[in-house]
Amino acid sequence: MKKSGVLVSIGIQVFAVMVFASAAMSENGPVDKARHEAGGGFASGALINAAIDVLAGAHNPDSPFYDKEFAQATTNDFRQLFLSARRLAQHDDFDQLVTSLDKVMALNDNPDPRKNTLAKYLKQVLKGVAPIMQPEPIKGLLVSLSSIDPACISGANGIVKGLDLTVTNNIYGQNRLESDINTSSLRSLLIMFASADYVPTFVVRGKDTGIPYLSMVDSPDHPPLEPGTVSDQTHNLAEWAIGEIVTALRWGREGKIKQGGRYVHMDQFQAFDWLMFKKRYRVSGHGYDALKFEGVISVAADRIAQVLVPAALVEAFPAALELGGGVKDVKHRGGDEGCFTNTPWRTVYGTAGERHKLLALAAPVLEYFWYARDHQGKSRVSDLVGLVVSLNEIPCTDYRSLDAGPQATFRNDEDLAGKSVLKIIEDSGVMNAPLRPHGTDDTGLAAPLLDLIIRV
């Protein structure tokens, strides 16, 4: 293992040197004429070549693409990446990375691909990621990510902190290793999406009417000439939730959220809070009075609404709320979702972004996939849902509710030890190690990498 560790260490540092060197090139004009010719008529090749030319020129004072601020910032990012990679390689966490790699490879446990744990998961993920591994969505996503404020990345309550907490804590913001609910917030969010990836239909006296439940959901809280919800665009529950978040964020930016009798502007954190706690919903139907809710959180806590959706979706909902990064001190009561509407949860309103700013990273991703269209004109939001669902390894069909007490799925995450790729990566610290600094001059790998992606 020591030899493997040394090789990986050398590989990381060589890669960092090569990337840094390529960014510091001082060529003006085409980097390599032969490369352009080899690209032929392929648009993706031309796009990559043009990007390389611009990036190289941005660091060359004699180039028309020269950008002093950009050059200095990206140079600093590459230097920090190299430094962070070296500090990580010198730290005990690096041994954990190598060990976890061995554990992941141990899941290559059967010559039959249909029974091989690692092969099945990789095939599942590759299927989920396939629709977005094309030049157009990759370019669009990178452009969308460029809207992130670099100031939100690091610090005690930045994006990196949020990423760390999703792996370290459970859905209630408690350290998962010290709580009876020992499933991480990240993996809880994945099973929530997997459970929501369907169209719920209205059932009357045990008979499925085939009427989409979301077609009966509306809201009086909307600006003129816009519908109250995105139910006119999708009836898939996971897609609908993404659409509601994206729409609320847009309304906030455009000053279209009514508060105190007038329309006001809200930043992304305020708009997310408004959606979760304040936006009013109505569920109407023939033969009964409309059900009324205040905030998505009230819908999740309603006993009538809960019987319409899978238990995993209801119980993992705090993972979605956690996306906002609000300050909370929630004492759940053995899986009683009634706590959603009680004082501890309600006092979270107005604090989004104070504990961490993970939403600043998630928002442009959600917005891109909601508004982007494929070649058939269809929204790419289903591609995002498919990707997220493909990452889930907690079986939805075998999910045991928190009402099951000690037998609940979220209380028995160790049942997946040695069987789940993501759990191995979580438990071994692979996800946390790149996020955390390993020296006084180290910011961790994630911060400079995110800053680089945003700037490029």
N, C-alpha and C positions, 0 to 999 in steps of 0.2 A: 504494500500500500504506500510505503514511503517513496518508492520509485515512481509510482503513479502520481503522487502528490507533486514531486519535483517536476515531472513532465508537464503536468497541468499548469503549474506555476510558471514555467518557462513559456508555455504556450500563451498564457494570458498576457505576459509582459511583451512578448514578441508581437502579438496582435496589436497591443496598444501602441507600440513603437511604429508599426507599419501604418496604422490609421493616422497617427499624429504626423508622420512624415508625408503621407499623401495630402493631408490638409494643408501642410506648410509649403507645398509646391509653388513655385513662382512662375509657372508657365503662363503665357498670354495667348489667347486664342485656343484652337483645338489642342487637346492634350495629346492626341495620337491620331493622325489622319487615317491610319490603317484601321483603327478601331471603328471610325465612322463608316468606312467602306464595308467592313465586315458586318455592320449592323444592317446593311441593305435597306429594305423598305419598312422594317419593323418599327412601329411607333414607339414601342417600349424601349428599344435599344437607343433610339434617338433621344428619348426623354432622359435616359440615364446618362448618356454622353453629354448632353447639354447641361445637366445638373452638375456633373463633374467639372466641366469647363467653368461654370459660374462659381462653384465653390473654390476651385483653384485660383481663379481670378480675384476672388474676394480677398485673398491674402497677398496679392501682388500689387504694390503701389502703382505700377505702370499699366495695370489693366483697367479697362473701362468699368469692370465689375467690382473694383476695389471698394471695400467698406471697412474703414478703420475700426469702428466700434464692433462690428461683427467679427472681424479678424481677431481682435484682442479677446473678445468673449469666448469664441470657439477655441482659440489657442489655450486659454485658461481652462476650459472644460476638458480638453484633451490631456493637458498636463495633470489635472486633478484625477482624471480617469486612470492615467498611468500610475500616479502616486497611490490612489486608492487600491488598485489592483495589487500593487507591491505590498502595501500594508496588510491587505487581506491574506496574501500568500504567506506572510510572515506570522500570521495570527493563528491561534488554536482553532478558530472557526474554519480555517481552510481544511484541516484534517476532517472536520465534520462534513464538509462538502464532498470530499473524496469518499468518505465512508458511506454517505447517502447515495452516491453514485453506484457503489457496489450493491447497496440494498435495492435500488431501483432495478439494476440489471438482474438481480435475483428473481424478479418477477417474470423474467424470460424463462418460464417454468415448464413449458411443454412444447414438444416439436410440432404439435398440431396448432396452427395459428388460431383456430376456432376455440381452443382451450387455453391458449397462452395468455396470461393476465396482461403482460406488457403489450403484446401485439394487439390484443383486442382494444385496449385503451388508446393506443397510438392510432389505430385505424379509426376509432370513434372521433378522436380529436382532428385528425387529418380531414375527415369528412366534414366536420364542422367548420374548419378554417378554409376549405377549398374555395367557397364562393367569393371570399374577399382577397385571395392571393392572386390578384390581377392588378395591372398597372393603375387603372382608373380608381378603384376603391382605396388602394394604398396611398396614392397621391392625394386623394380627397381627404383621407383620414389624417395624413401628415399636415395638410393645410389647416384642417380644423384644429389640430393640436397646437398649432402655432399661436392660437388665440389665448392660450394659457398665460396668465401673468407669472413671470419668473419668480416674483416675490412670494408666490404661494407654494413653491416647491419645498424648500427646506425650512429649518427652524423648529421650535418646540411644538408648533401646531400646524405644520405644513402638510403637503401631499405625502411626502415620504413617511411622516409620522403616521398618517392615516393608513398607508399600506402596511406598515409594521403592526398597527393595532388590529387590523382585520385578521391577521394570522395569529397574533398573540392572544386576543380576547375572544369570548363567545358573543352571542347575539345581544347579551345584556351589558356588554362593556366590562365583563369580569375576566380576570386571567383564567383561561380555559383549563390550565393545569391545576388550578386551585379551586375550581368550582365543580359542582355536581353536573352541570351542563358543560361537557368538555369538548364539544364540537366547535371549531373556529367559526367566526363570523363570516369569513370568506366562503368556506365550504357550505355553510348554512344558506348563504345567498345563492349559491349554485343550485342547490336542491330546490330552493324556492322558485327559481326561474324554470327549472325542469318541471315542477309541479304546475306552474302557471302557463305552460306552453300548450294551451288548448282553448277551445271555444266553449265556455259554460252555457248550458241551455236551461230554459225555464221548465221546471217539473211541477205538474199539477196532480195531486192525489196519486203520486207514484208513477204518473205517465209523463214521459218526455215529450214536450210539445215541439221541440226542435227550434223554438224561438230563442235566439241568442240573448242571454241575460243582459249583456252590455247594451243591447239595442234599447233597453228600457231605462238606462241610466242617463241622467242629464244633470245640468247644474245651472242655477240662476246667476252664478258668478262668472260672467264673461263680458268682454267688450262688445260694442255694437258690431253687427255684421259678421260675427264669428260664433260658431257653435259652442255650447257649454262644455262638451267633452269631445274626445276624438273617436267616439263610437261610430261616426259616419265613415271612418277610414279603416277601422279594424275591429273585429270582435274577439280576436285572440287576446287572452288576458295579459300575457307577458308583453305583447306588443302595445296593448292599450296603456299599460302602466308606463312604459317608456314614452309613449306619445303624450301622456298627461304631464310627465316631468318636463319634457322638452317644451311643451306649449306654455307651461307655467313660467319657465325660465325666459322664454321669448316675451311673454306678456310683461314680465318684470322689466326687461331691458327697454321695451317700447312704452313703458308707462301706462299699461293697460290693466293693471290690477286695482280694483276699487277698494279703498280703505278710508273709513271715516266719511263716506259719502262722496269721495272724489278719487279720480284715477291717479295713481302714483307710480313712480319708478322704484324698482327693487333690484338689488344685486342678486346673483344666482343663489346665494345662501338664504336671503330673505324670501325669495320666491319659492324655494324648496320648502321652507318652513310654512309658508302660507298654504301651499298645496297640501302638506301633511296634516296641518292643524286647523286651517281656517276655511278652505274652499268648501262650499256647501254642495252636497249631492242629493239628488232625488231619484228614487227608484219607483217608477209608476207602472201601472198595469190595470187590466180590466177587472173590475169587481172589488177593488180594495183601495184604501187610501194610500197615497204615496209615502214610502219610507223616506225619512229625512236624516241626513248625516252631516256632521261638521268635520271636514278634514278626512283624508284617506285613512287616518288612524282610527277614526270612529267606525268606518266601514269594516276594517280588519277586526275590530273588537265586538262587532254586532253578532249576536248568537244566530240570528236568522241568516245573515250573510255567510257565516262560517260553515253552515251545513251545505252550502252550495259549492264549496271548493275543497280541495284536499287538505288534510290536517297539516301536512308539511308546509303548505303555502301560508297558512294562518300563523303557525308557530314560528316560522322563520322570518316573519315580517319585520321584527326589530332589526334584522340585518339590513333591510332596505332603508329603514329610518336612520340607521347608523351611518349611512352614506353621507348624510348631512353634516356629521361631525359636531353635533350639539353637545352641550354639557348636560350630563344626566347622572342621577344616582337612583337607579331603579331597583326596587326590591320585588322581583317577580315572586309569585306565590304558587309554586308547584305547577307552573304551566297555565295559570289562570290568566287568560288574555284580557280579563276585565281591568287589569292593571294599566292597559293602554289608555283608558279614559280617566284614570284616577290622577291625583295630584302630581306624583313624581313625573309622569310622562308629560302632563300638560305644562309643567314648569320648564320643559325643554324648549318650548316655543320662544323664538327670538334669539337662540344661542347657536344656531347653525354656523359652522366654521370656526367656532371658538376653541374646540378641542383638537380638531384637525381639519384639513381642507381637501380631503379626498374628492369631494364633489367637483372641485376645480379641474380635476383630471377626467372624471367620469362624464361631466357635462358635454364637452366637445365631442366625445365618442358617441354618446347617445344622440346628440343633435345631428351629427353627420349621417348616421345610419337611418335616422328617422326621415330626413329630407332627401337623401341621395336616392337616385333611381337607377335601376339596371337597364340593359338594352331594350327590355320589353316595357319600360316605363313603370315597373313595379318597385315599391319602396324596398330598400335594403334592410329595413328593420328586422325582417325575418332572418336575414343572414347573421345579424348580431345575436339574436335569440338562439339560433342554431349553434353558434360558436360557444356561447355561454353554457348551453345545455350539454354540449359535447364534453365539457370539462368536468361535469358532475359525475361522481363515482358512488354516491350514496343512493342505494336502490329506492326508488319512489314506491314501488309496489310493496316492499317489505317495511315501509316506514311505520314505526311505532310511536304513537302520540305521547306527549308529555303526561297525559292523563294515565299512562301505563306505569307511572312511578319509576322505580329503579330500572325497569326494562325499556324505558323510552330510548329511541334512537339517538337523540341528542345527548343522552347521558351515558351512552355506551360506544363512544367513538373508538375505543380500543379494539372493538370487534373487527375493525378494518385494518388493524396494525398488520403490516406485512402483506396486505392485499390491495391497498390503495396507493397509487403513484403520488397523488397530491399529499396524502397524509404522511408518507415517508418524507417527502420534501419539506413539509411543515415541521414535523417532529425533529428532523435533523438540523433545522435552522438554515436550510438552503435559501429560503425566501427572505429570512431576516438578515442574514449575513451581508448581502449586497446593500442593504438599506442603512446599516449602522456604521458609524465611523470606527476605525481601529487604530486611532492615534490622534494626537492633538492637531496634526496638520491634515487630517483626513475628514472628508465630509461623507464618505461612503460612496459607492458606485452609482447609486440611483440618482442622486441630486445632479451631478454634472451630466449624466446621460440624458435625463429628462430635459435639462436646460439646453443641451445640444440639439435634441430632437425639435424642441420648440423654435430655436433660432434658425435651424436649417430648413 
